[in-house]
Amino acid sequence: MRRSGVFLVMMMAIAVIAYGSARDGKVGLVLSGGGAKGIAHIGVIQALEENDIPIDYITGTSMGAIVGGLYASGFTPAEMLELLASPGFAGWSTGQIDPNRLYYFQSEPQNPSMIKINFGKDSTRFTSVLPVSLINPIPMNMAFLDIFSRYTAQCGGDFDRLFVPLRTVTSDVYAKHKVVLSKGSLADAVRMSMSFPMVFEPIDLDGVPMYDGGIYDNFPVDVMVEDFNPSALIGVDVGSKNPSPDVRNPLSQLEEMISQPSDYPFPYDKGVKIRIDLDRFGLLDFGKYQEIYDIGYRRGLEMIDSIRLKIRQVAPASEVSARRAAFKRATPEVRIAGINVTGGTPSENAYLESLFMSRHEKMPMTLSEVENSYYRAISSGRLQNLVPTPVYEQSDSAFTLNYRAVIKEDFSAAIGGYISSSTNSMLFFNAGYNHLGFKSLNTNVNAWLGQSYLAAEGVFNAYFDTSVPSGVSVRVVGSRLKYHETEKLFYEVKDPDFIRRSEFFAQGRYTLGLTLRSRMDVRIGWGHLSDTYHTDLSDISAVEGKDSGVFNLWQAGLRWESNTLDDISLPSSGTRVYAQGLGMVGKYHFMSADPELMGASQKVSWVQLDMGALHYWKVTRPLSVGTGVRALLSTRKLLPTYQASIVAAEAVHPTPSSYNLFSRSLRANSFVSVSVEPVWKLSGSFQIRGVFDGFLPLRKIECSPVGSEPYYGKWLSDPEFFGELQLRFKLPLGSVSAYGNYTTGGIGWNFGISIGTFILAPRFLGE
């Protein structure tokens, strides 16, 4: 009896221990990786909450870590879906930086380059030939800091103290094993788990880059059992089950090569595994969030009865909601007590720290203040990455942000161009020196080499860290543009040109960065502008000789601009407004091939005001419509002949293809133009664009019926039209376009194709 009693006591003790170790009454949720397919996890969670199924612990890999991290931070499924639908998520998930966040004063000017190489201090180090990751990490850095840092502060860096205890899984590919994260920065823990190789740039853990957890454990059931050992489990698996990767999709092939499903058996005796077939979606199909969520939600509802057979526990929605509300009320605001920067030279690190600290004398800073300084730091284009690691200090309930800067080398070279079926094809070359520091110095030499266009530009910029950021620049530009008699499919060199326009000028500017997205500059300069053209522009075959006119001008001007367009060459959102006033004084010399016309020199002077605005209106998710207006008002007088006057007049060029032909109908000394530009995005890369421009000269330049004497026509009486439809496919190196356009005034229809970005050198009388 005594032995049987002892045996009974031992069995009861073992049962109690087993009961305690299983944490009876607790339910663990395991979320797999799968890229955008992991959005289905949110739908399943919604179905679980609606049916009072408790979620007491979460383990997640990759997208499962993101969803798990959000839920563990108190986000509801509706709030998670709202985040996915936000413009901010669309930006950081694709690597697109919101132009409204960049400091326009210091932003790099866009040019036609396709490939860029940085080299300098370390001759063995090259950057920007190939990106470290497909997705630019810069917007994601601040997004994760903003979303998760307050919860790191709330839990004190202990993930067991979140709204729901959490574990994320990442991979150490050097030691070839997974790493389970339970403490530290929640933002980093989630980010490390989702850093899919070649897609997202990895985050360091103790100096070692961490990659996507799916490499070694894409479905962390074993982590759930080992760390939490709940009495019941629910596993949601959205990983790819294709027997072979899609040979047409490089990311699909990469996913199959890299991701390794866990061989840990699922404990079906104590839980339910929910398999969701989402193989038709890709890793980056985040734009299909609603469809993927709906599939997950329906699948979750289908599995409720099976879950109820295994899981008896209940968590009434009202209780979950009350507990979440209490957790959120206790969530602190993020306070930043210090900024440290490493990765560059001592002077570069000090300069970057000053961008954060010098403008915030009172500490601590808010996260919003830090974010503004962060985007100011990256606006120059000199940083390849600026990675924040938040360190929470319990003593003062604030963070220290340790930034690791990846700074591009000072010297760079680039090549690019524009290939067209028209006369516009050209190559582009750039060489530059760009220094990051308290007194930044930038020098760039640009060259355009084409059949109809040649140009060279030298630019020197110096920036000063004044209370209102300022800078001076000197630029020297030489260019030559030829117009041809006819437009031919794939330009023929034998086709003669009948107009040549050449410019050489030097210009100095003093620029102020007035606000985040506006700037103003004062400019002075001298320019030599010459035009050479056939005497009779309507019949160049009948005239052998050419006339020419030369301006030698001094210039003074003031320009203000505010620009939030998302792209210079292919905008679809944002606003651009500018106003520029220029004063000219100098001499004009006219020379004629016609012996009956005498050459002459005359003093010239005029002032002109150029104003314009363009705004894109969001109509539907894929459709936006741009509306624009431009007005040029000038006191410029007519020149000795009609040909001289019309060639020298300002022209409107609504699209790159409108540069192909010389259109007298779109030229005037003073005019008003209005435009409508619908943009229909069929996908992230493919779009249909329309450009429809109405042009109205204040007074048209007319030619006398006898001779070639010019005169002004009636006021506001000669409207013209230009319309173009484009099919564009956007590529990392530029865009491919097929277009057709129509111009009134005798030009008619024109069709063509192009590849690349069309940006020319600055003009003396323009920007």
Secondary structure, 3 states (H helix, E strand, C coil): CHHHHHHHHHHHHHHHHHHHHCCCCCEEEEECCCHHHHHHHHHHHHHHHHCCCCCCEEEEECHHHHHHHHHHCCCCHHHHHHHHHCHHHHHHHHCCCCHHHCCHHHCCCCCCEEEEEEECCCCCCCECCCCCCCCCCHHHHHHHHHHHHHHHHHHCCEHHHCCCCEEEEEEECCCCEEEEECECCHHHHHHHHCCCCCCCCCEEECCEEEEEHHHCCCCCHHHHHHHCCCCEEEEEECCCCCCCCCCCCHHHHHHHHHCCCCCCCCCHHHEEEEECCCCCCCCCCHHHHHHHHHHHHHHHHHCHHHHHHHCCCCCCHHHHHHHHHHHHHCCCCCEEEEEEEECCCHHHHHHHHHHHHCCCCCCCEEHHHHHHHHHHHHCCCCEEEEEEEEEEECCCCEEEEEEEEEECCCEEEEEEEEEECCCCCEEEEEEEEECCCCCCEEEEEEEEEECCEEEEEEEEEEEECCCCCEEEEEEEEEEEEEEECCCCCCCCCCCCEEEEEEEEEEEEEEEEEEECCEEEEEEEEEEEEEEEEECCCCCHHHCCCEEEEEEEEEEEEEEEEEECCCCCCCCCCEEEEEEEEEEEEEEEEEECCCCCCCCEEEEEEEEEEEEEEEEEEECCCCEEEEEEEEEEEECCCCCCCHHHHHHHCEECCCCHHHHCCCCHHHEECCEEEEEEEEEEECCCCEEEEEEEEEEEECEEEEECCCCCCEEEEEECCCCEEEEEEEEEEEECCEEEEEEEEEECCCCEEEEEEEEECCCCCCCCCCC
